[in-house]
Structure formats: structure tokens, C-alpha cells
């Protein structure tokens, strides 16, 4: 009897301690699970932010980019003219715009200024790549054209390939810049003498091929005493438009064409541009420089009228 009472007393004494231990264990368990849940929520939130950040960082869209055909470093997202040479900026292939924050875009620079000069039909363009200052990448199409004598020519292979050329853009009904452009070529032709037609070839391309027949070009050239080595070019409008576009001289209105002269040495892979109404001595210096395969930038920036 006494033994049973002792056991009953021990159970009664142990119950509060057991309950206390169980309570503590329960609270600890709840706290552990609560902590796990908080960590899980924090991890989920952090993962979501990271994923959204990555999505923002990789979100892309296509945008238009315009550049100068003679100055590839001149770029714009809008149409306009090159501040250096006044040529119309030409539409490039679409470039990628990457979002780095929710509301900011950085336009990818996909057009590093290249000093490689290539021609559409040149088989050794890589070997003739030249890093001379002022040179730029140019692709010249092999289009069918007519000269002032009515001869059918392939523009690249007959007039450009392996030659040094000076190219301007005119139309015979022009009463503003075209006569001075031709007069400047005439003075350069006189100063360079027999080098014209041998060391350098002049090319005047009509920006109005629907009007400028070979006969009209021949008569117009005669006014400026165009001699051997000075070719006037016209032809099918579609072909001429393709050529003008490739040379960066495409305009919607013929009156808006640029007074630019393109000077290039296809053999040595050097192309540059200058103001077409510059002093004849300056043009002669630039042409002689390009014949040697070099470009003196100081000769490309003249703006003095003849």
C-alpha cells in the first residue's frame, strides 16, 4: 500500500516537469518550421527578383540605325545628313537595343569604324585591306550603265576595278551646284594633265537618269572641255538608283544631291571623300595622295569655294 502511494506521488511530481518539457519542445518545433518558411519565402523572393532582373537585362528590341557611308562613326537613330560631309545618312541593318533597367535602353554599338575597303566584285579584297586614315568600307555594285558615247559598261569592272577614281554627282538641268562641280573637275583635269585617264579617272554620275541621255551628257561635258579619262554615267533608273545608294548619294529629289567628291584607289583599297567645290589645288593634292595609297585628313576637310 505504501509502495503504491509512493509511485502515485512520483507520477504527480513528474507531470509538471514533463508537461514543461513537452511545451518547450513544441515551441521549439514551431519556431524551427516558422524559420524554414521565412527562409523559403526569402529565397523565393530573391529568385524572383533575379529572374526579373535577368529578363530585363536580356529584353531586346530592334531599332533603326542610320550612318554616313563615308564616315561610319557618324550614327543616328533618325534620318538626316552627315555633319562632316553633308551626305544623307543611310539606313543600316537593324541593331539590337538591350534593356538594362526597367526604363532605360542602351543601343548596341554594332558598327565599329572599319578601315577595310572592299568592292563587290573584288576577289582579293582581304589582301588589299588597308588601314589608312580616312578610308572606309565601301561595296560597289556591278550595275549596267551607259557612258556619254552610248557605250554599255559594267560600272565596277569597267570603270573602277584596279583604278584610282574621282567621282562626283550631277544632272544636266541643274543650275546651282552642278556647273561649279564640273568646272572644278575641269580645272583639276587641266592641272593634272596627262595623269587624267592614266593615273586617275574622273566619273560624273547623273542623279537624273530619266532625263540625262548619253547625248545630253556628252553635250553638257563638252561645255567643260571634258577630255579622255572623264566618263559621264547614266542608264536604267533602277540600276542608277542602286549605284547611287551604294555610293551614299541617293536622294529623293535630284536638287538635294550632295556636292561631295568620292576619291578612291580600288587597287590599294583606299577610299575617302571631300567637298566637291574645294580649291582645285586641294583636290589635286588629295587625288595624288590616294594614288599613293594614303589619305591626308587635312585635305578632306576643305570648304573653300573655287
Secondary structure, 3 states (H helix, E strand, C coil): CHHHHHHHHHHHHHHHHHHHHHHHHHHHHHHHHHHHHHHHHHHHHHHHHHHHHHHHHHCEEEECCEECCCCCCCEECCCCECCCCCCECEECCCEEEEECCCCCEEECCCCCCCCCCCCCCCCCCCCCCCCCCCCCCCCCCCCEEEECCCCEEEHHHHHHCCCEEEEEEECCCCCCHHHHHHHHHHHHHHHHHHHECCCEEEEEEECCCCCCCHHHHHHHHHCCCCCCCEEEEECCHHHHHHHHHHCCCCCCCHHHCCCEEEEEECCCCEEEEEECCCCHHHHHHHHHHHHCCCCCHHHHCCCCCC
